Amino acid sequence: MKGTKHVYDGDKVYWSKRGYKDPTISTRVQKLLKKQRGICLWCNHHFEFDEIMEIDHIKPKKEGGKDVYANLQLLHGHCHDTKTRKDSERQKKALLTQSDWDWVR
């Protein structure tokens, strides 16, 4: 532990990584912070205590992803937005257009 740290200093990221149970942070976020060692898996930057952190499904639920820890990751809010947009674009490309269906018939 850093000598300048105190459990009431507001650095929830630091204390969650150390296993401290903070009632203001959900258990999922605490576990993911600890598992990821405080790093966003999209941009590979450390979370800062004042940043927005969001839970993301690695394989989106609408594509059959499960709501289990193995399919969850913690991302910065803006990284989550980017990943969600890319997931949607990928899914749109996977869908056949009407002309594609006409060709298949």
C-alpha positions as CSV (number, residue, x, y, z in Angstrom):
1,M,0.0,0.0,0.0
2,K,1.2,3.5,-0.8
3,G,2.2,5.5,2.3
4,T,0.0,8.4,1.2
5,K,-3.2,6.4,0.8
6,H,-6.1,6.3,3.2
7,V,-9.4,4.4,2.8
8,Y,-11.3,7.7,2.9
9,D,-9.3,9.5,0.3
10,G,-11.9,8.9,-2.5
11,D,-9.7,6.7,-4.7
12,K,-12.2,3.9,-5.1
13,V,-10.2,2.3,-8.0
14,Y,-7.0,1.9,-5.9
15,W,-8.9,0.4,-2.9
16,S,-11.0,-1.9,-5.1
17,K,-7.9,-3.3,-6.7
18,R,-6.6,-4.0,-3.2
19,G,-9.7,-5.9,-2.3
20,Y,-11.3,-3.3,0.0
21,K,-15.1,-3.6,0.0
22,D,-16.6,-0.3,-0.8
23,P,-20.4,-0.2,-0.3
24,T,-20.7,2.6,-3.0
25,I,-19.3,0.4,-5.7
26,S,-21.1,-2.7,-7.0
27,T,-19.6,-6.1,-6.3
28,R,-19.3,-6.7,-10.0
29,V,-17.3,-3.5,-10.6
30,Q,-15.1,-4.3,-7.6
31,K,-14.3,-7.8,-8.8
32,L,-13.7,-6.7,-12.4
33,L,-11.4,-3.9,-11.2
34,K,-9.4,-6.4,-9.2
35,K,-9.3,-9.0,-12.0
36,Q,-8.2,-6.4,-14.6
37,R,-5.7,-4.8,-12.2
38,G,-7.4,-1.4,-12.7
39,I,-6.9,-1.4,-16.5
40,C,-9.5,-0.8,-19.2
41,L,-9.3,-3.7,-21.5
42,W,-10.3,-1.6,-24.6
43,C,-7.7,1.2,-24.4
44,N,-5.2,-0.4,-21.9
45,H,-5.1,2.7,-19.7
46,H,-5.6,2.7,-15.9
47,F,-8.9,3.8,-14.5
48,E,-8.7,7.0,-12.5
49,F,-10.9,7.4,-9.5
50,D,-13.1,10.1,-11.1
51,E,-13.7,8.4,-14.4
52,I,-16.9,6.7,-15.6
53,M,-16.5,2.9,-15.5
54,E,-19.1,0.7,-17.3
55,I,-19.6,-3.1,-17.4
56,D,-19.6,-4.5,-20.9
57,H,-20.5,-7.9,-22.3
58,I,-17.5,-9.1,-24.4
59,K,-19.9,-11.1,-26.5
60,P,-23.1,-8.9,-26.6
61,K,-26.2,-10.4,-25.1
62,K,-28.1,-9.9,-28.4
63,E,-25.5,-12.1,-30.1
64,G,-26.0,-14.9,-27.4
65,G,-23.5,-13.7,-24.8
66,K,-24.1,-14.8,-21.3
67,D,-24.4,-12.6,-18.2
68,V,-21.4,-14.3,-16.5
69,Y,-18.1,-12.9,-15.2
70,A,-16.2,-14.7,-18.0
71,N,-18.1,-12.6,-20.5
72,L,-17.8,-9.3,-18.6
73,Q,-15.2,-6.6,-18.7
74,L,-14.9,-3.1,-17.2
75,L,-14.4,-0.3,-19.7
76,H,-14.2,3.5,-19.5
77,G,-17.5,5.1,-20.4
78,H,-16.2,6.4,-23.7
79,C,-14.5,3.1,-24.6
80,H,-17.7,1.3,-23.9
81,D,-19.5,3.6,-26.4
82,T,-16.9,2.9,-29.0
83,K,-17.0,-0.8,-28.5
84,T,-20.8,-0.8,-28.6
85,R,-20.8,1.2,-31.9
86,K,-18.3,-1.3,-33.5
87,D,-20.4,-4.3,-32.3
88,S,-23.5,-2.7,-33.9
89,E,-21.6,-2.0,-37.2
90,R,-20.3,-5.6,-37.2
91,Q,-23.8,-7.0,-36.6
92,K,-25.3,-4.8,-39.4
93,K,-22.7,-6.1,-41.8
94,A,-23.7,-9.7,-40.9
95,L,-27.3,-9.1,-41.7
96,L,-28.4,-9.9,-45.3
97,T,-30.0,-7.1,-47.3
98,Q,-33.1,-7.7,-49.4
99,S,-30.9,-8.0,-52.6
100,D,-28.8,-10.6,-50.8
101,W,-31.9,-12.6,-50.0
102,D,-33.0,-12.3,-53.6
103,W,-29.7,-13.7,-54.7
104,V,-29.9,-16.6,-52.3
105,R,-33.3,-17.7,-53.6
